[in-house]
Amino acid sequence: MTIKVLLADDHGIITDGLRALINGQGDMKVVAVADNGLDAVRRSIDARPDVVVMDQAMPEMNGTEAAQMIRARRSATRVVILSMHSNPEHVQRALHAGVNGYVLKASAGDEVVSAIRAVHAGRRYLSAPLTEQLLDRMLDRADDPLSRLSVRERQVLKMLAEGQPVVRIAAKLSLSRKTVETYRERTMEKLKLANLPALVKFALKKGIIALD
């Protein structure tokens, strides 16, 4: 049985390398490629992959947000996140979003192949040094403030933190300006943030956006 894989990464050189690695396996095949989170969600519905291997930091929608939407629409599809972040908050948020595997970029390569096979078999896969003991502690931690937000609120939060104006966000999400403003106010209220600089600081701390 061939494992159908969708790759999502906004860096073509990484995508090309992973595609060659995966297609070189006798039991795997890359059936689709995406270069941003929203496209990954769309292509996962069309291509119906068994496993999505997705970068955490992508334009439009990050890997965790995209994973949550993919898993909601296609529960049979497993998701492996590639990330440079190993801190508990990033991993915990990904797992709660329905991610099945979390591979650190520093140890990627052949480990991606192992992760694909593991999650396709119904197991969870975490890169070393993300041990099962660490996983258990993370899942038992106090409530993550981001869990209070809906998928749409997290989208608006990310775009605001990136400095995108309300009008542009409204156009990208096919919403009215008033609706986006409502999402902004509701998000800041839920997170107890007083102003936009506080929102940006929060987004950086939580890994929603990154400094270039």
C-alpha positions in Angstrom: 0.0 0.0 0.0 1.4 3.4 -1.0 1.2 6.2 1.5 0.0 9.4 -0.2 1.8 12.5 1.1 1.0 16.2 0.8 4.0 18.5 1.4 3.4 22.1 2.6 6.4 24.5 2.9 7.0 28.0 1.5 10.6 27.2 0.8 11.0 25.5 -2.6 14.4 24.0 -1.8 13.0 22.3 1.3 10.0 21.0 -0.6 12.2 19.6 -3.4 14.5 17.9 -1.0 11.6 16.3 0.9 9.8 15.3 -2.2 12.9 13.5 -3.5 13.4 11.8 -0.1 9.8 10.6 0.1 9.4 9.5 -3.5 12.6 7.5 -3.0 10.8 5.3 -0.6 9.1 2.2 -2.0 5.9 2.7 0.0 5.4 6.5 -0.3 4.5 9.1 -2.9 4.0 12.9 -2.9 0.6 13.6 -4.4 0.4 17.3 -3.9 2.5 20.4 -2.8 1.4 23.6 -1.2 3.3 26.8 -0.3 1.1 28.3 2.3 -1.3 27.2 5.1 -4.6 28.0 3.3 -3.5 26.2 0.2 -2.5 23.2 2.3 -6.1 23.0 3.6 -7.6 23.3 0.1 -5.2 20.7 -1.4 -5.7 18.2 1.4 -9.4 18.1 0.5 -8.8 17.7 -3.2 -5.8 15.3 -3.1 -7.1 13.3 -0.1 -3.6 12.5 1.3 -2.9 9.9 4.0 -0.3 12.2 5.6 0.4 15.9 5.4 3.9 17.0 6.2 3.8 20.7 6.9 6.1 23.5 8.0 4.9 25.3 11.1 5.9 28.9 9.9 4.0 29.6 6.7 2.2 32.6 5.1 -1.5 33.0 5.2 -2.0 30.5 8.0 0.5 28.7 10.2 0.9 24.9 10.3 -0.9 24.5 13.6 -4.0 26.4 12.4 -3.9 24.6 9.0 -3.6 21.2 10.8 -6.7 21.9 12.9 -8.7 22.7 9.8 -7.4 19.7 7.9 -8.2 17.3 10.8 -11.7 18.8 11.2 -12.4 18.3 7.5 -10.6 15.0 7.0 -10.1 13.1 10.2 -8.4 10.2 8.3 -5.6 12.4 7.2 -2.6 12.5 9.6 -0.5 15.6 10.0 3.2 15.9 10.8 4.5 19.4 11.7 8.1 20.4 10.9 9.3 23.1 13.3 12.4 24.8 14.6 10.7 25.3 17.9 11.0 22.7 20.7 9.5 24.6 23.6 6.5 23.1 25.3 4.0 25.8 24.3 4.5 25.2 20.6 4.3 21.5 20.8 1.3 21.5 23.2 -0.6 23.8 20.9 0.1 21.6 17.9 -1.0 18.5 19.7 -4.2 20.1 20.9 -4.9 21.1 17.3 -4.9 17.5 16.2 -1.3 17.1 15.0 -0.1 13.5 15.0 3.7 14.1 14.6 6.1 16.9 15.5 9.6 16.8 13.9 12.3 19.3 14.7 13.9 20.8 11.6 17.3 20.3 13.2 16.7 16.5 13.1 14.7 16.3 9.9 15.6 14.2 6.9 15.2 10.5 7.4 13.3 11.2 10.6 10.5 12.6 8.4 10.1 9.2 6.8 9.9 7.5 10.2 7.3 10.1 11.3 5.2 9.5 8.2 5.2 5.7 8.7 4.5 6.1 12.4 1.5 8.4 12.1 0.1 6.4 9.1 0.1 3.4 11.4 -1.9 5.3 14.0 0.9 6.2 16.3 2.1 9.6 17.6 5.6 10.7 16.6 7.8 13.2 18.4 11.4 14.1 17.7 14.0 13.6 20.3 14.3 15.3 22.8 10.5 15.5 23.0 10.0 12.4 25.1 6.7 10.9 26.2 7.3 12.2 29.7 7.6 15.7 28.3 4.4 15.2 26.3 2.5 14.1 29.3 3.6 17.1 31.3 2.6 19.4 28.4 -0.9 18.0 28.1 -1.4 18.4 31.8 -0.4 22.1 31.8 -2.7 25.0 32.6 -5.0 26.3 29.9 -3.3 27.9 26.9 -4.8 31.3 26.3 -4.9 30.6 22.5 -7.4 27.7 23.2 -10.0 30.4 24.0 -9.9 31.6 20.4 -11.7 30.2 17.4 -9.8 29.4 14.2 -11.0 32.6 12.6 -10.0 34.7 15.7 -6.5 33.1 15.5 -6.3 34.0 11.8 -7.2 37.6 12.5 -4.7 37.7 15.4 -1.9 36.5 13.2 -2.6 39.0 10.4 -2.9 41.9 12.8 0.4 40.9 14.5 2.0 40.8 11.0 0.9 44.5 10.6 -1.8 43.9 8.0 -4.5 46.6 8.0 -8.1 45.7 8.8 -9.2 46.4 5.2 -6.7 44.0 3.8 -7.6 41.3 6.3 -11.2 41.7 5.4 -10.5 41.2 1.7 -8.3 38.2 2.3 -10.8 36.4 4.5 -13.9 37.5 2.5 -15.3 39.3 5.5 -16.6 42.9 6.0 -14.4 45.4 7.8 -16.9 45.6 10.7 -16.7 41.8 11.1 -12.9 41.9 11.3 -13.0 44.7 13.8 -15.4 42.6 15.9 -13.0 39.7 15.7 -10.1 42.0 16.7 -12.0 43.4 19.7 -13.2 39.9 20.8 -9.7 38.5 20.5 -8.1 41.2 22.5 -10.7 40.9 25.2 -10.3 37.1 25.4 -6.5 37.5 25.7 -6.7 40.5 28.0 -4.6 42.6 25.7 -4.9 46.4 25.9 -3.5 47.5 22.5 -1.9 46.4 19.3 1.8 46.5 20.6 0.7 44.1 23.4 -0.9 41.9 20.7 2.3 41.8 18.7 4.3 41.0 21.8 1.9 38.2 22.6 2.1 36.8 19.1 5.9 36.8 19.2 6.0 35.1 22.6 3.6 32.4 21.4 5.4 31.8 18.2 2.5 32.9 16.0 4.8 35.3 14.2 8.6 35.4 14.1 11.2 38.1 13.8 12.9 38.0 10.4 
